[in-house]
Amino acid sequence: MIDVVASVMLVAGSLLAFVAAVGLLRFSDVFSRMQATSKPATLGILLTLGGAALVVQTTPAVAKLTLVIVLQFLTGPIGAHLIGRAVYRAGAEMRLESGIDELADYLATGDDRPAR
């Protein structure tokens, strides 16, 4: 039973990584690409490493895989946010389909922090 669950997790994680790669190729602007690669890749890594932890089942290996999962969840979204912010400041155009430009009001006042 554990092998079946691990196999499903590995396949699902691989499919999410594939979706991230397709999104990277299909979307036109940086912000859409960033969204397409950060969300599925983070969940894909969780599923893939979780499936690997179920297969390995040794304490040191599971501890290392768990550490990688935790670090990915801490650094992936933060890195994507900082890349998006740097690209925005560099003047990259945002397509209308990307959403509402909420950062423009904050940068127009010269202050990066949201109003309290």
C-alpha positions in Angstrom: 0.0 0.0 0.0 2.8 2.4 0.8 4.4 1.7 -2.6 1.2 2.6 -4.3 0.8 5.9 -2.4 4.5 6.7 -3.0 4.1 6.0 -6.7 1.1 8.2 -7.0 2.9 11.0 -5.2 6.0 10.7 -7.4 3.9 10.7 -10.6 1.8 13.7 -9.4 4.9 15.6 -8.4 6.5 14.9 -11.8 3.3 16.1 -13.6 3.3 19.3 -11.6 7.0 19.9 -12.5 6.0 19.3 -16.2 3.1 21.8 -15.8 5.6 24.4 -14.4 7.9 23.8 -17.4 5.0 24.2 -19.9 3.9 27.4 -18.1 7.4 28.8 -18.4 7.3 28.3 -22.1 3.7 29.3 -22.8 3.3 32.5 -20.8 4.6 35.8 -22.3 5.4 38.1 -19.4 7.7 37.6 -16.4 5.0 37.8 -13.8 2.9 35.1 -15.3 6.0 32.9 -15.8 7.0 33.4 -12.2 3.5 32.4 -11.0 3.5 29.4 -13.3 6.8 28.1 -12.1 6.7 28.9 -8.4 3.4 27.4 -7.4 3.4 24.0 -9.2 7.1 23.5 -8.6 6.8 24.0 -4.9 3.9 21.5 -4.6 5.7 19.2 -7.1 8.8 19.1 -4.9 6.6 18.4 -1.9 4.9 15.4 -3.6 8.1 14.1 -5.1 10.2 14.2 -2.0 7.3 13.0 0.1 6.9 10.0 -2.1 10.7 9.4 -1.9 10.5 9.6 1.9 7.8 6.9 1.9 10.0 4.6 -0.3 13.3 5.1 1.6 11.9 4.9 5.2 15.3 5.4 6.9 15.5 8.0 9.6 18.5 10.0 8.2 17.1 10.0 4.7 13.6 11.1 5.8 15.1 13.8 8.0 17.1 15.2 5.0 14.1 15.0 2.7 11.9 16.8 5.3 14.6 19.5 5.7 14.6 20.0 1.9 10.8 20.3 1.8 10.8 22.9 4.6 13.6 24.9 3.0 11.8 24.8 -0.3 8.6 26.1 1.3 10.5 28.9 3.0 12.8 30.0 0.1 10.7 29.3 -3.0 7.9 31.8 -2.5 10.2 34.4 -1.0 12.6 34.1 -4.0 9.8 34.4 -6.5 8.5 37.5 -4.7 11.9 39.2 -4.7 12.4 38.4 -8.4 9.0 39.8 -9.2 9.7 42.9 -7.3 13.1 43.4 -8.9 11.7 42.9 -12.4 8.8 45.3 -11.6 11.3 48.0 -10.5 13.4 47.4 -13.6 10.3 48.5 -15.6 9.0 45.2 -17.1 5.6 45.6 -18.5 2.7 43.8 -16.9 0.0 42.4 -19.1 -3.6 43.3 -18.2 -4.4 39.6 -17.7 -1.8 39.4 -15.0 -4.0 41.3 -12.5 -4.2 44.6 -10.7 -1.1 46.7 -10.2 -1.3 47.3 -6.5 2.4 48.1 -6.1 2.2 51.2 -8.3 0.5 53.3 -5.6 3.2 52.4 -3.0 6.0 53.2 -5.3 4.5 56.5 -6.5 4.7 57.8 -2.9 8.4 56.8 -2.6 7.7 54.3 0.2 7.8 50.5 -0.3 5.8 49.7 2.8 2.1 49.4 2.8 0.1 52.0 4.7 -0.8 51.2 8.3 
